[in-house]
């Protein structure tokens, strides 16, 4: 997209740069899994350094004499590190629970021609993410609940603009009929009517209701 298309991005108007090169990441990661009875614990840690990372840089020209016009260039070096932990419980009789937590931190180590972002964090990269999943499948109904929390995210490269942390959650109920040949499912997405999104280019649709029917055809 940045190689060939000029248009409007989250940062404003931008022009294509056919001379862009790839980004590189040197990464080291450690992980382990522990199983005890009906519990599973996963834990991982990672550290990486990205080179030739892409950033938007002002060209010095302005659109209609007002808005800066940007171009994307390979100019930055970024440090990335974090960890992820997960605990799952499966009673092997239809109940499954999972709690996941991840910590991620980024830091711009170098940005040739854009020193204002040196030492800043990458955009749309929350430091903390917490996810919870609960599934219960039984003879009467199948129930599911999924929730996630994302902490504050910077929306500008200089970290002056940001979106606050938010919570999203979904709930679903399904019923199998006719010897599990027909399934009717109702779900509510974004039950808290959260309007935040991961990009300012889109507005969250808010609370959404869905009804679905699934048919299994067997030979």
N, C-alpha and C positions, 0 to 999 in steps of 0.2 A: 504494500500500500504506500509506504513512504518512498519507495523507489520510483514509482510511476504516477502517483495521483496527487494533484494539488487540490486543496479543498479546505474544509472547515473541520478542525479538531477541537478537543476540549480546551486546548490552550488558546485557540483562536485560528485565524487563517494561516495556512502553511502551504509551502510549495514543495514539489517533489525534489528528491536528491538521488539521481541515478548512480552516484558514486558511493553510496552506502556500502559498508562491509558487514560481515557477521559479528555477532557478539560472542565472547568466549567466557567460559566459567570453569575455574579449577575448584573442585569440590571434594571434601572428605566427609564421610558420614559413618556413624556407628549406630547400630541398632540391636535390640535384643527382644525376645519374646519369652514370657514365663506363663506356663499353664498350671493351674492348681485347681483340682476338682472341676467345678463348672465356671471358673473364672479364667480369663485370659488378659494378661498385662503386656502391652507393647510400649516400648520406649526407644526413641531415637534422638540423636543429636547430630548437628551438621555445622560445617564452617566452609565458606567459599569466598573466592575473590573473582569478581567479574571484570573483564577487560574489554575495551572498545564498546562500552555500553552506550545505548542511544539516548540522546537528550535533544530537546527542542531549543534552538538558539535563534534569537532575533536577528534578522537579516539587515536591519537598519532602515528598511523600507516600511511604509505604512499604507494600509488599505484605506482609501478615501481620505488620506491624510490624518487618520485618527488611530486605527488599530495597528499594532505591530504585526508584521508578517514574519512567520517563523519557518525554519528549516530544520530537519532532523539530521544530526551528525553523530559519528562515533567519537566521542570526546572524553568519556568518563571512565573511572575505575571505581568499583563499588565493593564494599565488604558486606557479606551476608552471613548471619549465624542465627542459630535457634535450636529448639527442641520440640518434640511432639510426644505426648503420652496418651495412652488410651487404656481404659479398663472396660472389659466386656463380661457380661454374665448371661449364660444360656442354660436354662433348666432342662433343655432337651425335651420339653413337653409343650412348646409353643410360646414360651416367654423369652424374649431377648432384650437386654439392656446394654447400652453403650454410652460411655462418657469420654469425650475426647478434648484434650487441651493442647494448644500449640502456642509457642512463643517464637516470634520472629523479629529480628532487628536488622536494619540495613543502615549503611553509612557511606556517603559519597566520599571517597578518598582523594579523587582528582577529577577535575572538570576543566579541561583546557579551553579558555575563552569564555567560561561561565563560572568564574570563581565564587559567585554569590551562592551557589548550591553546595560548595565544598563543606563537608561535615553534616549535611542535611540527610534526611531519610528519603527513600524512594516514595513516589506517590502511590496511593491505593495499596499500601502494604501495612495492614494493622499489626500492632505488636502482639495482641492477644486475640485468640479465637477459641471459643468454647462451644462444643456441639454435644447435644444429647439426643439419643434415639431410643424409643421404646416400642417394641412390637409384641403383640399378643394375639396368637392364632389359636382359636378354640373351635368347638363344634358349632357354636351359635354364630359368632361374628369374628372377623379379623379386624383388629384395631391397631393403629399406628400413630405415633406422635414424634415429630422431629422439631428440634429447636436449635437456634444458633445465636451466639453473641459475637459481634465484632467490635473491637475497640476503635478509638479515634483513628482516622485515616487522613493523611495530608493530600490535598487535591492540587497543590501547586508545587513546582520544583523547589521554590525557595522556602517551603513549609510555612508560609504566611497564611494560607487558606487551608481549611480542613473541614471534614464532616465529623460530627460527634458519633460516639459509639451507638449501636442500635441492636435490637433483638428481633429476630424473625422466627416464626413457628408455623408448622403445618400439622393438621390432624386429618385422619382418614378412617372411614369405616367401610368395610366390604362384607358381602354376604354371598356365599356359594350356594347354588340351587341345582336341582336336577342332577344329583350325583356328581357334583363339581364340574358340570359342563357349562353352567351359566353363572357369571359373577356380576353383581351390581355393586358399584362402588361410589361413595360420596366423599368428597374431601373439601376442606377449607384451607386454602393457602394464605399465608400471611395473616393469621387470625388476629393479630394485634394492629393490623392496618398500618404497618410501618411504611413510610414513604421514602426512606433512604434507598440509595442504589450505590453500586460500586463505581459508577461513572456519572458525571454531570450531563452526559449526552442523553441520558434516558431518565424518565420519571417513573418510579415504581407504580404499578397499577393499583396498589392497595390490596384490600381483601378480595380474594377471588374464590368463587364457589364452582365446583366441577361435579358433574355426575357422569359416570362412565359405565358401559356395559361390555362385558367380555364373554365371548363364546368359544368354547374349545370343541373342535371337531375331531373325533377319534375314529380310527378305522375299525 
